[in-house]
Amino acid sequence: MDTDDIRRLPKAELHLHIEGSLEPELMFALAKRNGIALPFPTVEAVRAAYEFSKLQDFLDIYYQGAGVLVSEEDFHDLAMAYFRRAHADGVVHAEIFFDPQTHTERGVPMGTVVGGLASAQRAAEAEFGLSSKLILCLLRHLDEDAGIQTLKQAEPFLDRIVAVGLDSSELGHPPSKFAQAYQRAGEMGLKKVAHAGEEGPPEYVWEALDILKVDRIDHGNRALEDPKLVERLRAEGMTLTVCPLSNLKLCVVDAMTAHPLKRMLDLGLKATVNSDDPAYFGGYVGSNFDAVSEGVGLTDAQIATLVRNSFTGSFLSEAEVAARISSLDQALRA
């Protein structure tokens, strides 16, 4: 398939950090709106800083950028900017990570964050027919008690939140650190996902499965180092939300030609393609499909499988998944 064909396919995105979709132009506009001084003189200077050698390099600038988000209007504008780009790439459903602790620690109430995102969700559904769900992520470099408190703060907004996630600095912060928080999330009726096996070892993926009892693994690249783990992921049909351009930008892979996505498919793993933090990593979901398809030589059938996996791996209802798959099949026939 060529670029246009891939973008025309209806698809879901399952691994997108909304704070990571903050483009430098919007960052500067929000900073001006809120009277916040940025440590960069120009948009060009911000983009020049996007040269990362590891995850922590990215996180340092990511948290600085998020500081311009203050009001419901800011969060609405941020999410709508993402939804417009996602719609242009054929996304019809998105499951969006947000990091409340990044904001509540600055004095921004949880209700402000969720309120702004929720208003954008409603607008995107009305304007584009694009459905979406929110995933509350806990910051793994903070302690578990802080995560449990964040879950408590989220209780009034559970009608808008579908799942709990775990992100931020992976190394040195294994999933087992959040065992009690995830147990609490399950009791609250939330689905569970976790970043594991990006920079962290295969053992982190095992912990996410066995201790956190996740419904989905975010990234999971390093699971390929453990044949027994690969077999378990395959047998359980565990969805992996893979982020090719992110992997390249953070030096998880040396080149797109070395990306493991094709191998994942060959091994029978349920992989998907996502953009992670597109403003920082050089492209939204369409660009990720383009880059990895060209880089590893995906077939049309493999691209179709990846898109189909994005729906079957989502938290949509069975009826909603069936409807989305039907639309996909029609698009493939066309």
Secondary structure as GFF3:
##gff-version 3
##sequence-region A 1 334
A	DSSP	alpha_helix	3	8	.	.	.	ID=ss1
A	DSSP	beta_strand	11	17	.	.	.	ID=ss2
A	DSSP	three_ten_helix	18	21	.	.	.	ID=ss3
A	DSSP	alpha_helix	24	34	.	.	.	ID=ss4
A	DSSP	alpha_helix	43	48	.	.	.	ID=ss5
A	DSSP	alpha_helix	55	66	.	.	.	ID=ss6
A	DSSP	alpha_helix	72	88	.	.	.	ID=ss7
A	DSSP	beta_strand	91	98	.	.	.	ID=ss8
A	DSSP	alpha_helix	100	104	.	.	.	ID=ss9
A	DSSP	alpha_helix	110	128	.	.	.	ID=ss10
A	DSSP	beta_strand	131	139	.	.	.	ID=ss11
A	DSSP	alpha_helix	144	154	.	.	.	ID=ss12
A	DSSP	three_ten_helix	155	157	.	.	.	ID=ss13
A	DSSP	beta_strand	161	167	.	.	.	ID=ss14
A	DSSP	three_ten_helix	175	178	.	.	.	ID=ss15
A	DSSP	alpha_helix	179	187	.	.	.	ID=ss16
A	DSSP	beta_strand	191	196	.	.	.	ID=ss17
A	DSSP	alpha_helix	202	210	.	.	.	ID=ss18
A	DSSP	beta_strand	216	219	.	.	.	ID=ss19
A	DSSP	three_ten_helix	221	225	.	.	.	ID=ss20
A	DSSP	alpha_helix	227	236	.	.	.	ID=ss21
A	DSSP	beta_strand	239	242	.	.	.	ID=ss22
A	DSSP	alpha_helix	244	249	.	.	.	ID=ss23
A	DSSP	three_ten_helix	256	258	.	.	.	ID=ss24
A	DSSP	alpha_helix	261	266	.	.	.	ID=ss25
A	DSSP	beta_strand	270	273	.	.	.	ID=ss26
A	DSSP	alpha_helix	278	281	.	.	.	ID=ss27
A	DSSP	alpha_helix	285	296	.	.	.	ID=ss28
A	DSSP	alpha_helix	300	312	.	.	.	ID=ss29
A	DSSP	alpha_helix	318	333	.	.	.	ID=ss30
###
